[in-house]
Amino acid sequence: MSDITQMVVAMVMYFLFDQFLKPHLLRKWLGVALVAAGAVGCVVAGQTRVLGFDLGLLSVFAVAIGMGLFMKRRRFE
């Protein structure tokens, strides 16, 4: 799968999480979990591919999505 397609999938996931995930505790802990998993994945995964997805690239997107959720965790209050 191309890098552009993977970026589009990550952006759609971020949009869905950002719009439909409303409780601030869930946003906070999902953001923390995504940042932690993404940081570990950046070091461990490298250029590994699973089902056509580059895990290193998805790890970078996980860090960005997690930071976005964490920084805007009280958006709906």
C-alpha positions, 0 to 999 in steps of 0.5 A, a space after each residue: 500500500 502506498 504511503 499516501 494511502 496510509 496517510 489518508 487512512 490515518 487522517 480518516 481515523 483521526 477525524 473519526 476519533 476527534 469527532 465521535 470520542 467525547 468523554 475527556 477521560 477516554 480521549 486523554 487515556 487513548 491519547 496517552 496510549 497512542 503516544 506510548 505505542 507510537 514511540 515504542 513502535 518507532 523504535 521497534 517496528 522499523 520498516 516492517 509491513 503487516 497487511 500492506 501497512 508500514 508499521 514505522 509510518 503508522 507509529 509516527 501517525 499514532 504519535 500525532 493522533 495521540 497528541 491531537 487527542 490529548 491536547 484537545 481532551 476537554 473540547 466537548 466540555 
